[in-house]
Amino acid sequence: MPLFRYQTIPKNSQESPRDYFLEQESTAAPLSFHPETQEPIHKIGLALQPPISFSNDEPDSPSQCGPFGCS
């Protein structure tokens, strides 16, 4: 099933939008609300790859992660 990127719709200018990645049939209608949090969201598009999370326990060491993942 394809992975789509959705983004929250901020309630005011002080709030930043947050990204969510949700699996959904490509023929399904776009969601208007997050299925768990009920926050208003809108579909950004197809996610080309799953989100990458970066963690580095040693702040002074060089990261082995780049724009296409970690090695």
Residue pairs with C-beta under 8 A, 6 or more apart in sequence:
1 23
1 24
1 25
2 23
2 24
2 25
2 26
2 46
2 47
3 21
3 22
3 23
3 46
3 47
3 50
4 21
4 22
4 23
4 24
4 43
4 44
4 45
4 46
4 47
5 19
5 20
5 21
5 43
5 44
5 45
5 46
5 47
6 19
6 20
6 21
6 22
6 31
6 34
6 41
6 42
6 43
6 44
7 17
7 18
7 19
7 20
7 41
7 42
7 44
8 17
8 18
8 20
8 34
8 39
8 40
8 41
9 17
9 39
9 40
9 41
9 42
10 16
10 17
19 44
19 51
20 34
20 41
21 47
21 50
21 51
22 31
22 35
24 31
30 42
30 43
31 41
31 43
32 40
32 41
32 42
33 39
33 40
33 41
34 41
49 69
52 65
52 69
52 70
54 63
54 65
54 70
56 63
64 70
64 71
65 71
